[in-house]
């Protein structure tokens, strides 16, 4: 009798990301990480059981049979990118990296942005609004207000154009397309390609080293996208003033901001800067505000400011650090 396929699917890939945040000590002989949340004490948990949800990427057909194609695609991308990410985290700079290797880093950041439970929930919210638009159209009512809310969101502009240009006879087929699982696979992969292109071609980016006495943390939604005035976290890459913050390991992090003058020329070395203690702490606050539920770190104790954010006691006014 064949063993059933595992249902637990990691949204924080272990080999090319999460293992870098493992604690120095093992748990029952396996790598583990400290898990921090707003309402519980820090939990020491094996990495293989952390940053994962049952069947997050599983797509089911009309008969309920699971299709694991999306999970396989993401695993293939991970294995392709893993050598570059490993080389980068060990070297802690991109000196001597080829353009293809830099493109791989951009793709890795884009993948980490779109593959999370938060992202899937974001799409589900958009799909719900789109179904309301279709319902209003059937009733002959104006759906302009809902369309406008969609165009203000990540991913939504193309959707709203599709709706406006869709013949009525295709609405039923479109509703079928909006089934609970099917669109996530298609749109996740499409958004992955688009985000990687934006990061690589439109963003000026560099890397920062954590202060020697302070490690970077990561979270369950690890790519933090902030508006330049720091009033909005969790924005899409479509905004001209968006800035990305992403800890690749406890010692090195990626940041990027829009610069439409740079083109695609990536042959020059990308800046690597050393952060001060307070700058490292502020970098970590972006991860904390971006988190859905959990912060992960190699250490049991985390900065008090992070714990206060997790407990929803700090406001966005904390952000005063300029790049």
C-alpha positions, 0 to 999 in steps of 0.5 A, a space after each residue: 500500500 502506497 503512503 499518502 502524499 504529505 498534506 503539509 505544504 511550506 510557504 517558507 521554503 526550508 532549504 533556501 530560506 527558513 533553515 537560515 533562521 534556525 536556532 543554534 540548538 536542536 530540538 529532538 535532533 532537528 533544526 528548530 526556530 523560535 516562534 513569537 506571537 501577540 498572545 502566547 509565550 515564545 515557542 521553540 518548534 521544529 522548522 519542518 512543522 513551522 511556516 506550513 499549512 495543510 494543502 495551501 497550494 493544492 488545487 482540487 478538480 470537480 470530483 475533489 481530487 487533489 492536484 499538486 502541480 502548483 506545489 511541484 512548480 514552486 518546489 522546482 523554482 526553489 531548487 533552481 534558486 537555492 544555490 544562488 541564495 546559499 552562495 549569497 548568504 554565505 558571501 554576504 555580498 553580490 560581488 562577482 554575481 552574474 546578471 542571471 544570478 541577480 535576476 534569480 535573487 529578484 525572482 526569489 524575493 518575488 516568490 516569497 512575496 506571493 506564496 504566503 497565506 496572507 497573499 491567498 487571503 488577499 486574492 480571496 477578498 478580491 474574488 469576493 468583490 468580483 463576484 459581487 460585481 458580476 451579480 450587480 451586472 446581472 441585475 442591471 445595476 452599476 458596479 462602478 464603486 466596487 470596480 474602483 476599490 479593486 483598481 486600488 488594490 494589488 493585482 486588481 487592475 487587470 481583473 477590472 478590465 477583464 470584467 468591463 470587457 467581458 461579454 455577458 454570455 461568458 459570465 458563467 464561465 468566468 464564475 467557474 474560473 473564480 472557483 475557490 482554488 483554481 485562480 490562486 494557481 494561475 494568478 500566483 504564477 502570473 504575479 510572480 513573473 510580474 513582480 520579479 520583472 518589477 523588482 529586477 527592472 524598475 527597482 534600485 536595490 541593495 543589501 544591508 548587514 545587521 548590526 553585529 549584536 542584533 539579528 534580523 527576524 522573519 515572519 509568516 509574510 516575510 516581504 514587507 512592502 511599505 509606502 514611502 511615508 510609512 503610512 501603509 504596510 502590505 501594499 503592492 509593487 504598483 505604487 511608485 513610492 513602495 519600498 521592499 524590506 526582506 530578511 534573507 537570513 539573520 545577518 543580511 537583508 534585501 531592500 528595494 525602491 522604485 527607480 525607473 531610470 535604471 533600466 535592466 543593467 545589473 552588471 555593477 555591484 549592488 551596494 551592501 551597507 552596514 546598519 546601526 543597532 537602531 536601524 536594524 531594529 527598525 528594519 525588523 519592525 517592518 517585518 513585524 508589521 507585515 506579519 499576519 500572526 507570527 515572527 520567527 527568530 533564532 533567539 528566544 528573546 526578541 526586542 521589546 518594540 517587536 513584542 509591543 507591535 505584536 501586541 498592537 501597542 505601537 503606531 505607524 509613527 514609529 517609522 522615522 528611518 530614511 534609507 
